[in-house]
Every structure is written in structure tokens, then in C-alpha cells.
């Protein structure tokens, strides 16, 4: 029996691979002929040229700047191209190219102690290293959104001839170093390194500049729902996070640019379907997103545009998310550094600590913005070059430029056919509601849901907004909005099939979070539950906590008398109405009914100016023995709610709101 100590010693011996102690018999593995000699010799020459330290001759001492190849397939293509340069293209029949798997087995195994390592030959002193991590959160709407995504896919299959399906997503920001090259932070894919070398780069927590990779995935729609939706053309753009931040209007512009490239030699399909995550630049109920999608609909002259997003914390269901694992191959092990600017711009740049500071300085200087963009152009070129070597099912990735100001302006101006007074800065729902013509278009041509936004031509000859339809009339007449998921009558744990609900009128009444909201919502209007409409206070008979009494209008003398008489006749407890249903004041005077004796004091109580208001403990309503908050707490928060000694003794802390951002915190560089 081998003890754990001896086993660890043996593992150490194998890891160190001291030739004076052990001999690696794996060198006897595999095919010993000369069939692939030319390929192996050229591979060895490639490794020796690169010295297993750097690519593109960008070295920083002993720090590995880039891995040799993105993947085994990429290495195979690199060596094959080198052989074609030497021997001509096509290669002579005497030169053979090994398979990807056979090339992989020529490397050192990742773990020399596993059974699988016996198949490696160790011909090249190179290995792959990998680190992976995954975190997923749940969402109450996950099943609902999965059904909605299935509906979208089945819709695309039904109208495959006329539909373009795009999945889009932004990858995390890639930091750019200034005085020293900084790691991209991508370490969750294997990189090709020397057996005894270290894959490392400078790793800064805070950087001023960064690049945002945006993926636009044109999905090849299969013939049936069981087919794969992970095939198609991938477009990637690397955007400067300082002057080209991701937002809804920029995404729509880049979608249109990618469509023009993808369909350069054919007509753009009349139906466009988008599937994205639920970030702020894709959230369907945001005014900025709705305006951007309407602009895309008008500029692209689509008959129908459907935008669907994932459930919260479920961006991993987005097909574009799978592209990120391939994109990581191009970003893995890369350290990036910008070029130098003019001395004047460098001095100005050094005084800016955050992105907002840089943008402000750029407004003061005529050269800073242009020089800063030029300084990271080489970084973008490096990433473009590496990305275009990647492929998805034999289709090479394509890189396109991010949308510039002129293209964004041109796209936005398309909405001026609806309302010429709308400006690009008007993005909130309150601002949009001021534009009557735009609201009329949204009400008559759009369908808004929590997880989808759709725009459809009306095909009304009197409509001044819609251009003529592009679909054949019989197809358009049968074209409907994407339906909302409806639970099956036979099994409420599942949703109805697409073919049973398509073409019917549906609502999102079965969305789980909507149902929960309705169940927990107060039965009275939100416009009444405000601090300015608190008329009285009332104490619970059970817990003695003070509760607020609301009324839309001040009570007249008669109503006040009836209110006081009712208090003498009825007892009040938390969660119950003050009056019985047949009392006329039950439609005039209200209290919150979605609370209990365990609920804390209402926040509105502390902002009320109604007479009789005095400080009480947030948790229990006690007015005596209140604890004074510390000075440090006052300096950290704008609002501190009262706390009594009893609740403090029960390990409760001050309830606070509105953290104050001090100058010290604000001066820190933004983490990217």
C-alpha cells in the first residue's frame, strides 16, 4: 500500500521530470514513420523562431506577450501556410498534413499523472494550460423566457425564407495598458507555452482605457426546431470604451452596418429578429432601446422587427454567449499597451482619472480625442488580426468597425419621419410621452412586453409612416406579432406549443414576476401612496406600530367626523382595512394592506410633514430610548432611520439609504 506521503513524492518526481531519476516512455508512443516529417520539422522551426516567448516580436523581458497559436487548428493552418510558401500551393502529394488530434498528442500532457497522458508523445516541449469558472443565478421568469425564445425560433423556422435572426452580446471590457502592457484577463482557455515557461503579463486592477468587443451573430436558421442554432456568420467589432460606449442607438447602427455587409449581394430579408441579453442597452422597456429599434425598423425598411431578451442572470442562454468561448481564443494570454501621444496630450491625459474626466478633457483639447483614438488603433488592429483567424464551423469571423457619429446620426434621423422634434438625448419614457406623433406610432404599430419589443407595418394605404410592404401580400396577411407564452391547459408546468398560440391575442398575464407583482400590489392607486397624501396616523391594536392613513383629497368636516366615529367602532390591525367594504369611507380613506405586524415602519412616514409625526424606531415603532447614530455613519449616508436600544440589543443595525460618495472615492480610477 502506497501512503499519501509517498504518493505526493511520486507526483512531485513526475512533475519535475528530472531525467536523472525518471525516463518518459511516452516518447515510444505513436506512429514512427516519416510520413509527417516535413510538417513536424516546420512546426519545430516555427516554435524555435518564436522562441516560445512572444508573437509579433513584442517582448517584455521574460514575460510572455502572446501565446503561439490560438488553438491546435490555428497552429495547423499556420504551419500549412508556411509549407505552402516553401513548396508551392497546392502542396506536393509527398507532403502530408496530420489531423488536429494527432498534432495535439505531440504536446506534453496537461497532467502527466492521468491515464490519458499515456497517449501523448511529448515530441514538442509545449503544453496547454486552462483555468475555468462558471456562475449562474436563477430567475423566476427563466422558464417563461425559455418558452418565449422557443417561440422566436419556431417563428423564424416558419418564415425562414423571409427572416434574418441575429444574436448579439458585448464581452467584458478588455483593459489597455499605458506604460506597461496589461493582461486582457482572459485565462479560461488553454494557451500554448513552453513546458518550463510561465504564461504571465502585468495585471493591473485599475486602467483608464479599455476596449469593448461586440459580437453580432447571424444565425443560420435550421429547417426544424431540433436543428442547431449555433451556426452562421460572426461579426466582431472592438469599440473604444471612452469615446464609443455601448448604448442602444450604437447597437442598432452596428446591426444595420452588419446587415449591409452580410447581404451585400442580395436583398435584406423583410423580417428581422434580434435576441440579446437584458443589459441596459437591450432592455425592451427602456425608452432609449425602443427609440433605437424603431430607427432600425424604419432605416432597414422591415415589415416586422422582433427584439427578444433573456431572463435576468440568464445571458448564458444567448447563442452569442457561446461565441465568447471562441473569441477567448483570440484574447487569451494577450497583453495590450497603447502607443504614445504627443507630450501635450500625455500631460492632459495624466490629469484625468476617470472616463468622464477624459471626455471632459477631450472637450477642452482639440487633439486629445483624435490622438487617443490613434494611440489604441494598433491595439484594435492586433485584436482584429487575431479575431479574423477564428472560425465557427469553418466560417471565418469578420471584423467590422464600430459605428461612428455620422452613421449614428443618420440612423436616428430616420425617426424624424414620425416626429421631427425628437432629439437623440430624449430617451426616458417621460420625455418620449411628450411627443404625440411618436406615441401614436408606438400605440398603433408596436407591441411592448417586459422581454420583447416588436414593430410591424400596418399595410394601411392611408398611413403616413409605413412604406409599402416587401413580403408577398398573402404572407403579410398571415403575419402576426410573436405571441406571449400561455400555460398548457393539460399541464400548467408547461407552455402551449407555438402553433397553437400563434395568430391569437395573448397578453403577458402569465409571466411569473408579473403574477407575483399583482399578488403583492396594493389594491389602491400608486398615486395615492405618496407622502403628500398622508392625512392621519393609526396604531395597530396588536403590535402598536404606527401606520399611515392616505386619502387622495383632504377630508371635509363631515368625513373627518365619520372617520373618528369609525375608529371608535372598529379596531385596526396591520394588513387589514380600516372600514368594512360597505362603509362609504372605504373608497376614500386607505391604508396599506400588503403589510403585517412584522413589517417595519413605512418609509413615507419619515418624510411626512403631517402634524403628529415624531421619530420612532424603524423596526418596532418605539419612540423612546432611541440610539444616536455615529458621526462616521452620518458621513456615509444621506438618510439614517431611527433605531431603539431594544432593537440594537437584538442585533439590528441602522437602516440607511443614499450612500454619500466622498471625494476620496470619486477620485479613484474607474475599474474596467
Secondary structure, 3 states (H helix, E strand, C coil): CCCHHHHHHHHHHHHHCCCCCCCCHHHHCCCCCCCCHHHHHHHHHHHHHHCCCCCCCCCECCECCCCCCCCHHHHHHHHHHHHHHHHCCCCCCCCCCCCHHHHHCCCCCCCCCCHHHHHCCCCCCEEEECCCCCCCCCCCCHHHHHHHHHHHHHHHHHCHHHEEEEEEEEEEEEEEECCCCEECCCCCCCEEEECCCCCCCECCCCCCEEEEEEEEEEECCCCCCCCCCCCEEEEEEEEECCCCCCCHHHHHHHHHHHHHHHCCCCCCCCEEEEEECCCCCCCCCCHHHHHHHHHHHHHHCCCEEEEEECCCCCHHHCHHHHHHHHHHHHHCCCEEECCCCCHHHHHHHHCCCCHHHHHHHHHHCCCHHHHHHHHCHHHHHHHHHHHCCCEECCEECEECCCCCHHHHHHHHHHHHHCCCCCCCCCCCHHHHCCCHHHHHHHHHHEEECCCEEEEECCCCCCCCCCCCCCCCHHHHHCCCCCCCCCECCCCCCCECCHHHHCCCCCCCCCCHHHHHHHHHCCCCCCCCCCHHHEEEEEECCCCCCEEEEEECCCCCHHHHHHHHHHHHHCCCCCCCCCCCCCCHHHHCEECCCCCCCCCCCCHHHHHCCCCCCCCCCCCCCCCCCECCCCHHHHHHEEEECCCEHHHHHCCCCCCEEEECCCHHHHCCCCCC
